[in-house]
Amino acid sequence: MKILYQIAIIFALCLLGEIISALLPFPFPAAISAMVLLSAALFSGILKIDHIKEKSDFLLSNMAFFFIPAGVGVIEYFDLIASVWWQFILIALVSTVVVFLVTAGTVSLLVRFEERRKAE
């Protein structure tokens, strides 16, 4: 019964994410909306990690399964992708460097913030 409760919580957040994304006047991924809702619920204390721990651990341990549709899509459109492969590689390299730099900057700012907070 506990697993059904955890699945219901996760599906309810996914449904709320879909509703929010449908109501927005611009395209926005429902999965991101659902993750923001989940984060807000966890940080605010409305939802405890124990409420979803077992099911989220199961989903994380089987995450590779969820990449199968994306892999099939790549194979299905391989001819199109093959004609612009260098653009994909360029985008992947640039976005990797940008994500690395932004992450490093964020961590540096948070470390400085924590050091200042501890010093006070």
Salt bridges, closest charged atoms under 4 A:
GLU54 OE2 - LYS2 NZ 3.71
ASP57 OD2 - LYS53 NZ 3.10
GLU114 OE1 - ARG117 NH2 3.75
